[in-house]
Amino acid sequence: MKITSIIRYTLLTAMRDWLYLGIMVLVICSIFLSVFLGSTAISEQGKMSIAYIGGSVRMITIIGLILFVCFHVRRSFENKEIELVLTRPISRVQFVLLYYTGFAVLALTLIIPIIAIMYLAVYNFQYVDFSQDELKIATDGMVLWSISFFFETLIVIAFSFFAALILESAVFAVLSTFSFYFISRVMGFFLVSIANPASTMHSSALGYYAEKILYGIGMLLPRLDMFSRSEWLIYGLSDVNQYLLFLGSSLVYISFIMTMALFDFVRKQF
Amino acid sequence: MMTQEEKSQAVIRHKINVVLIFFLITQIITWHHNAKFIPKLGIFSEPPTLVQAHINSLGDEQFYFRFLALDLQNSGDTFGRYTPLREYDYTLLKKWLFLLDDLDPRSNFLPSIASYYYSNTQNVQDVRYIIDYLEYTYDKDPKAKWWWLAQATLLAFHKLHDKTLSIRLAVKLSATPSQKMPRWAQQMPAIVLAQYGEREMALAIIKDLANRYDDYSQPEINYMNYFIRKRLGYLNETIDKKPTKEDNSGWYMK
């Protein structure tokens, strides 16, 4: 079986499910809405709009990919498509890795046009409230934001794929991934509370144990609050080392999740 | 000719139609009753704590900041309402300004709406909260935010008519360690003191600034001499300096 077949199959399914069109339409609508809302500000209209664009585009893409991956994988199980593919000369390990690669390519092909549209929108603001220096910072920040956003989607796709492989229900897989995303996005602030000796969480036994449990869960979660931050789109990146550290740690986390997916999938009885 | 089963089905359909109409009418009556309960729209709610705001932001403080900042700008003027600024609770506004400034201290949006919009309240004493905020944001980054302390000084002078406060802010502004800050901002204590009739002190400040710095343009020297002679009335006093830089008085417009 050709390596590219599964990747092409994933992309074709995404097109068949109107994922590309759906996300693009929503992204364009959100950009127009963001520009409109930003323009109602008394000052910094361009910066307002860009922050709204960054936040809304990220949410639309992440939600779209979570829904697609979970429902696509569960449907493939229910239609016996996965069993059919496994009858071909392909190992289960190869299958899982190729499937994930297909989703990664899907994310990349989604993000590139989105970034192109965002760039046009940002470029539009050069005469609004960005000086030439600020515009340079903003466009550089957008490149870094885009790379970080791609890595964020890779992590979310890995978890959605893992959840859809091990859980029997697509709805449950989607809800699990949303929970994972939410907790990973706010984990940094839980750590602030945990590290604070004067935290009010320490005032009750329940709060104390909740904090310990969160700390334990936190060790198994990525720090998504350090990815694709909208402030980079306006003020640029302030700490390159930290940025690179979190990109690197995302590779560790994706490997960890994919190994867990393999652990389950190679034992699965069809 | 209808069969027995068809007749039975027709009776069921008829009953469903009647029940449907009944519930439609009931729903409309219920809606009319419920529509009397209109949400009470306030102006400002109590702001969250900074930690709560960080958690609410889901790791993207900039997006959350911009969302709340625009909400703050439009507070009281949503859903077709127009609320006069005298009805706003400025103690709450100050809390919101401090909170949002902690979320993004680099943005100039909040000081803009504070000094150009919210300072226009009919309750002049509420301007004090705006001045507190402008000084707070200035203290975080004096070099970048000196403009807002200048606004605070003008508000204290022109709106509050608070001599002590306006002089204190003007002196603070004058001491800002910024090479980019224009001379008029450094001369602000003299300008404010002159308005209060403290001519000797104003003259001393202008002369001190003239002696302390050498990089003056011709228009800046002209202004100092104009100020001393026409505004302070010292016809025999003069600043005798040679200009050492080109006129850049309109630098902030570029």
Interface residues (C-beta under 8 A of the other chain):
Chain A: L37 G38 T40 A41 I42 S43 E44 K47 M48 A51 Y52 G54 G55 R58 F182 R185 V186 G188 F189 V192 S193 L224 D225 M226 F227 S228 R229 S230 E231 L233 I234 Y235
Chain B: V51 H54 I55 L58 G59 D60 E61 Q62 F63 Y64 F65 R66 F67 A69 L70 Q73 N74 D104 R106 S107 N108 F109 S112 I113 Y116 Y117
